């Protein structure tokens, strides 16, 4: 539900897409693809995955036909492996809503290749910081590593906020968490905006 008009999140992502030089590829890290060990999608034409339920029918008709980047994805897997992190590849993984929804606003023409990288929630922050360090050389090849998702995620609260309208006040717990990590909801901090 990042797509509705007039929300600060949408405006931020649309402006981001207009104000950055488009990369050669975007390696999208989505919190909605969790695996035991790191996995990178090597699909040549990743399908649009509808991995959420209870939204309006039009949500399930949206597609995001970005091409994959199998060679770059294999390079990412190699960088992670060289850093001592277990990483495999998956040639069938598509783009889940944690990737295609924000990308649809940043790169609306879906003309930048996008593989997806999984998370390992059970391995904690140190593991993910190590992943980021290992992937840093991709920047030299004009690859954007994009972490997608909200800082806070409570679907019941999100749906309540949408029913209240885009100007609804965020929940105290979401605002508090955003403050703790130093994100301003008025500058695109997704968690507090959802409430």
PyMOL commands that set and color helices and strands:
alter all, ss='L'
color gray80, all
select helices_A, chain A and resi 8-19+57-61+70-82+97-106+121-141+155-164+172-181+185-187+190-194
alter helices_A, ss='H'
color red, helices_A
select strands_A, chain A and resi 25-34+38-41+87-90+113-119+143-148
alter strands_A, ss='S'
color yellow, strands_A
deselect
rebuild
show_as cartoon
